[in-house]
Structures are given as structure tokens and as C-alpha cells.
Amino acid sequence: MPHAVSRLRAAHLARFHTPYRAPGGFKSERCERCRLLPSHCMCALTPRVATRSGVCLLMTEIEPLKPSNTGWLIADLVADTFAFGWSRTSPNPGLLALLQDPQWLPVVVFPGEYAPPERVITELPLEAMAALPGNRRPLFIIFDATWSEARKMFRKSPYLDALPVLSLRLEQVSQYRLRRSRRDDHFCTSEVAALCLSMASEAQAGQLLEAYLEVFSHHYLQARNQQPVDWGSAAHARLRELAAIA
């Protein structure tokens, strides 16, 4: 069954009158499931892990169409992944209903320096951490966009203004290699989600998502450079090991 990002991609593609070609994307046929060349397909490696947390992706119209998008990887791994196209004035009714769903405790994931101090939190509330009946589950709202687009989305989403802003402590350097960034502290969407899962005491899921991103990056770059996949790499071994105990 197609996941949330796949369904959003299909809906956005239906609005294009001509086939969409992502800049830098592959010109030949791609696997519909993993978006890679058939020769570099990694569908057989797709992991799943049970998580208490959910992820809500707010995406620009083009983002789910990009073959390098990593929100797709989150939806592959985390069953409770939701994806909505972003709008300033007309938010998706499904998004508004999700934010009101009593099972979820939604938090906006964004650097605290861009939010009023009274909204900023650096740890999850205790009720989101305890897996007890009646306790609300953490729902991480992540802007899946370029950094400049994400800042605009954060500023101009009034329906999110009442929610706490989770500011992550980013102590490591981003390992994302599929798009260029001028700053090492700009993390891709999948890296942010992995950090959120670890913060929610789901370190195994966070590590599995990190490993999955590393393998996807290898397959993507090898395909772009017309090089074969190194199936015996340390990244593949780590993914298989983590998936076996998930």
C-alpha cells in the first residue's frame, strides 16, 4: 500500500500537464517504489520498525517529486507518517483534524532561535515519554523543504502558533550528501526525524532511519555516477543488522 509521501507525490504529479523532471534527476526509467534506477533498486532493503511516535511532514509542492527527498524514507520506516502539502491560508482539513486528535501530542520541530521563548522546549513532556494507557503519543511536525522555504513556512503557519516548538541540540555534523548546503548544521528531513525518534526514547528506530538514509544515499550517488552498488559495504551491513533486531 502506498505510504503518505507516495500518495502526496501522486496527487502533485496529477496537477502537472507535462511529465515532471526533477533537476539533477535520472533521465531513464526509475523504480516507482524507491525512485532509483532499476539497477540500483533498494526495495528489498526497506525496513519497518514499530514506533510509538508519529511524524507529520509539511511539504512544498515540489518536494515530494524530488528523487532525493528523504521524507520518503521516513514514511517507508515509520508507519504513522503523515504528509500534507503546505498552505499558509488553506491548510488541509486532514492536517487540522490530525492536530486535534487526542491520541497525539504535536510539537513543531524547528530551531528555538526563531520562536518566542515561551514556545520553546528542548525535551518532550513526560506524558509523551511514558508509554502508558491514556498518555498522548509524540507527533513531530517537520517542514520538508529547503531551509529558506522552511523558515517561511514556520513564520506563516498561523494554525501551528499554539503548539510548542521543539528545538533540537544538533551536536554532530550532517552526513547528508545528496544536496549541497553551505552549513554543516543544516540537517536533512530524515536526519531530523532520526534525532526526534531518539529523543522520544526510540533510539533503535532513530539508528535504523540513519542507516537507511546512508544506504539510500549510496545507491542514489552510485546511480548518478553510473557506478555499481557496493552491496558488501559497512553501511549495508549496519542496516541489515539493525533491521534484523527491529
C-alpha positions as CSV (number, residue, x, y, z in Angstrom):
1,M,0.0,0.0,0.0
2,P,1.5,3.4,-0.9
3,H,2.5,5.5,2.1
4,A,1.7,9.1,2.8
5,V,4.5,10.7,0.8
6,S,3.9,8.4,-2.1
7,R,0.2,9.4,-2.2
8,L,1.1,13.1,-1.9
9,R,3.6,12.7,-4.8
10,A,0.9,11.1,-7.0
11,A,-1.5,13.9,-6.2
12,H,1.0,16.6,-7.1
13,L,2.0,14.8,-10.3
14,A,-1.6,14.7,-11.4
15,R,-1.6,18.5,-11.5
16,F,1.3,18.7,-14.0
17,H,0.3,18.9,-17.6
18,T,3.8,17.6,-18.7
19,P,5.9,14.9,-17.0
20,Y,7.9,16.3,-14.1
21,R,11.7,16.2,-14.4
22,A,13.5,16.9,-11.2
23,P,16.7,18.9,-11.7
24,G,19.6,16.5,-11.5
25,G,17.3,13.5,-11.5
26,F,17.7,10.4,-13.6
27,K,16.5,10.7,-17.2
28,S,15.9,7.0,-17.6
29,E,13.2,4.8,-16.0
30,R,13.1,4.7,-12.2
31,C,11.6,2.2,-9.8
32,E,8.3,3.6,-8.6
33,R,8.8,2.3,-5.1
34,C,12.3,3.6,-4.2
35,R,12.7,6.2,-7.0
36,L,16.1,4.7,-8.1
37,L,17.3,3.2,-11.3
38,P,16.2,-0.5,-11.5
39,S,19.9,-1.5,-11.5
40,H,20.3,0.3,-8.1
41,C,16.9,-0.5,-6.6
42,M,16.9,-1.0,-2.9
43,C,13.2,-2.1,-2.3
44,A,14.4,-5.4,-0.8
45,L,16.2,-3.4,1.9
46,T,13.2,-1.4,3.1
47,P,12.9,-1.8,6.8
48,R,9.9,-1.3,9.2
49,V,10.0,-0.7,12.9
50,A,7.2,-0.3,15.4
51,T,7.2,3.2,16.9
52,R,5.1,5.0,19.4
53,S,5.9,8.3,17.8
54,G,4.4,9.7,14.6
55,V,5.8,12.1,12.1
56,C,3.9,14.8,10.2
57,L,5.6,16.2,7.1
58,L,4.5,19.6,5.8
59,M,5.9,19.7,2.2
60,T,6.2,22.2,-0.6
61,E,4.6,21.2,-3.8
62,I,7.8,20.2,-5.5
63,E,9.5,18.4,-2.5
64,P,7.7,15.0,-2.8
65,L,8.6,15.0,-6.5
66,K,12.4,15.3,-5.9
67,P,14.1,11.9,-6.2
68,S,16.5,12.9,-3.4
69,N,13.7,13.7,-1.0
70,T,14.3,11.9,2.4
71,G,10.8,12.4,3.8
72,W,10.0,9.3,1.7
73,L,12.5,7.3,3.8
74,I,10.7,8.3,7.0
75,A,7.4,7.1,5.5
76,D,9.0,3.8,4.5
77,L,10.1,3.2,8.1
78,V,7.6,4.8,10.4
79,A,4.0,3.5,9.9
80,D,2.4,6.6,11.4
81,T,3.9,9.1,9.0
82,F,1.5,11.8,7.6
83,A,2.3,14.1,4.7
84,F,0.4,17.3,3.7
85,G,1.1,20.0,1.1
86,W,1.8,23.2,2.9
87,S,-0.5,26.2,2.6
88,R,-0.5,29.5,4.5
89,T,-4.2,30.3,4.2
90,S,-5.9,27.0,3.3
91,P,-4.4,24.2,5.4
92,N,-5.5,20.7,4.6
93,P,-8.6,19.7,6.7
94,G,-6.9,16.4,7.3
95,L,-3.9,18.2,8.9
96,L,-6.2,20.3,11.2
97,A,-8.0,17.1,12.2
98,L,-4.7,15.4,13.0
99,L,-3.6,18.3,15.2
100,Q,-6.8,17.9,17.2
101,D,-6.7,14.1,17.5
102,P,-6.5,13.4,21.3
103,Q,-4.1,10.5,20.9
104,W,-1.3,12.8,19.6
105,L,0.8,15.4,21.3
106,P,2.0,17.6,18.4
107,V,5.2,19.6,18.5
108,V,6.8,21.7,15.8
109,V,10.4,20.8,15.2
110,F,12.4,24.0,14.5
111,P,15.4,25.9,15.9
112,G,14.3,27.7,19.0
113,E,16.0,31.0,18.0
114,Y,13.2,31.6,15.5
115,A,10.4,31.2,18.0
116,P,9.2,33.2,21.1
117,P,11.0,31.8,24.2
118,E,7.7,30.8,25.8
119,R,7.0,28.3,23.0
120,V,10.4,26.7,23.0
121,I,11.1,23.3,24.6
122,T,14.2,21.2,24.5
123,E,12.8,18.0,25.9
124,L,9.5,16.2,25.4
125,P,6.8,16.5,28.0
126,L,6.6,13.5,30.4
127,E,3.2,12.4,29.1
128,A,4.8,11.9,25.6
129,M,7.6,9.9,27.0
130,A,5.6,7.4,29.1
131,A,4.0,4.5,27.1
132,L,1.0,4.3,29.4
133,P,-2.7,4.0,28.5
134,G,-4.2,7.4,28.0
135,N,-0.9,9.1,27.5
136,R,-0.6,11.1,24.3
137,R,1.9,10.0,21.7
138,P,4.5,12.4,20.3
139,L,3.8,13.8,16.9
140,F,6.8,15.5,15.3
141,I,5.8,18.2,12.8
142,I,8.7,18.7,10.4
143,F,8.9,21.2,7.4
144,D,10.1,19.2,4.5
145,A,11.6,21.9,2.3
146,T,14.7,23.9,1.6
147,W,16.0,25.9,4.6
148,S,14.7,29.2,3.1
149,E,11.3,27.7,2.4
150,A,11.1,26.1,5.9
151,R,11.7,29.5,7.6
152,K,8.9,31.0,5.5
153,M,6.6,28.0,6.4
154,F,7.4,28.4,10.1
155,R,6.6,32.1,10.1
156,K,3.4,31.8,8.0
157,S,1.6,28.9,9.5
158,P,-0.8,30.5,12.0
159,Y,-2.6,27.2,12.7
160,L,0.7,26.0,14.3
161,D,1.2,29.0,16.5
162,A,-0.3,27.5,19.6
163,L,2.0,24.4,19.5
164,P,5.3,24.1,21.4
165,V,8.5,24.3,19.3
166,L,11.0,21.5,19.9
167,S,14.5,22.8,19.5
168,L,17.0,20.0,18.9
169,R,20.5,20.0,20.2
170,L,22.5,19.4,17.0
171,E,25.9,18.5,18.2
172,Q,27.0,16.4,15.2
173,V,27.7,17.4,11.6
174,S,25.1,16.5,8.9
175,Q,26.1,13.5,6.8
176,Y,23.6,14.3,4.0
177,R,25.3,14.2,0.6
178,L,22.6,14.4,-2.0
179,R,22.1,18.2,-2.0
180,R,24.6,21.0,-1.2
181,S,24.3,23.2,1.8
182,R,26.6,26.0,2.9
183,R,26.3,25.0,6.6
184,D,27.1,21.7,8.4
185,D,24.3,22.3,10.9
186,H,21.6,22.2,8.3
187,F,20.2,18.6,8.6
188,C,18.0,16.9,6.0
189,T,14.5,15.8,6.9
190,S,15.4,12.2,7.6
191,E,18.2,13.2,9.9
192,V,15.9,15.5,11.9
193,A,13.3,12.7,12.3
194,A,16.0,10.3,13.5
195,L,17.0,12.7,16.2
196,C,13.4,13.2,17.2
197,L,12.9,9.4,17.5
198,S,16.0,9.1,19.7
199,M,14.7,12.0,21.9
200,A,11.4,10.1,22.3
201,S,13.3,7.1,23.7
202,E,13.1,5.2,20.4
203,A,16.9,5.1,19.8
204,Q,16.7,1.9,17.8
205,A,14.2,3.4,15.3
206,G,16.4,6.5,15.1
207,Q,19.5,4.5,14.3
208,L,17.6,2.4,11.8
209,L,16.5,5.5,10.0
210,E,20.1,6.9,10.0
211,A,21.3,3.6,8.5
212,Y,18.6,3.6,5.9
213,L,19.5,7.1,4.8
214,E,23.1,6.2,4.5
215,V,22.3,3.2,2.2
216,F,19.9,5.3,0.2
217,S,22.5,8.0,-0.3
218,H,25.0,5.3,-1.5
219,H,22.6,3.8,-4.0
220,Y,21.5,7.3,-5.3
221,L,25.0,8.6,-5.7
222,Q,26.3,5.4,-7.4
223,A,23.4,5.6,-9.8
224,R,24.1,9.2,-10.6
225,N,27.7,8.5,-11.1
226,Q,27.0,5.3,-13.2
227,Q,28.8,3.1,-10.7
228,P,27.7,-0.3,-9.3
229,V,26.3,-0.7,-5.8
230,D,28.7,-2.0,-3.1
231,W,26.3,-4.5,-1.5
232,G,29.0,-5.6,0.9
233,S,29.7,-2.1,2.3
234,A,29.7,-1.3,6.0
235,A,26.5,0.8,5.5
236,H,24.6,-2.2,4.1
237,A,25.9,-4.5,6.9
238,R,24.7,-2.0,9.6
239,L,21.3,-1.6,8.0
240,R,20.8,-5.4,7.8
241,E,21.9,-5.8,11.4
242,L,19.6,-3.1,12.8
243,A,16.7,-4.3,10.7
244,A,17.1,-7.9,12.0
245,I,16.5,-6.7,15.6
246,A,13.8,-4.1,14.9
